Amino acid sequence: MAISTKDVISLSQARASLSELADQVQAGAEIIITNNGERYVALISAQRLDYYHQLERERIHLLLMDDASKGLEDIAAGKVKEWAVFCDHVNHRGNSRG
């Protein structure tokens, strides 16, 4: 959804018309509120916020699945290290920082 200039209001305007803005948001609008001329916060419906959170969780799951897939490909290609070698490498890196 594109944001137009009618969807951008100042904080003082938002304070004066919160009920009206809430009705607009419930009807599908997204409102950007500015403070001192800068983008400050957005008003969106609770349903849309839930949807955005769901999308973010799905994106995280897809990234995890991609990482797991790459790990499995590395294992299949023999790109592995023994656990002890890995631990030594990590410990060595940690000791060199200190």
Number of C-alpha atoms within 10 A of each C-alpha: 6 6 11 10 8 8 16 17 16 16 18 11 13 19 10 10 11 11 11 11 20 18 12 17 17 16 10 14 18 22 23 22 20 18 12 8 10 10 14 12 12 13 18 18 19 11 11 14 12 11 12 12 12 12 12 12 12 12 12 12 12 12 12 12 12 12 12 12 12 12 14 13 12 12 12 10 9 9 10 11 10 7 9 9 10 12 12 11 12 11 11 11 11 10 9 7 6 5
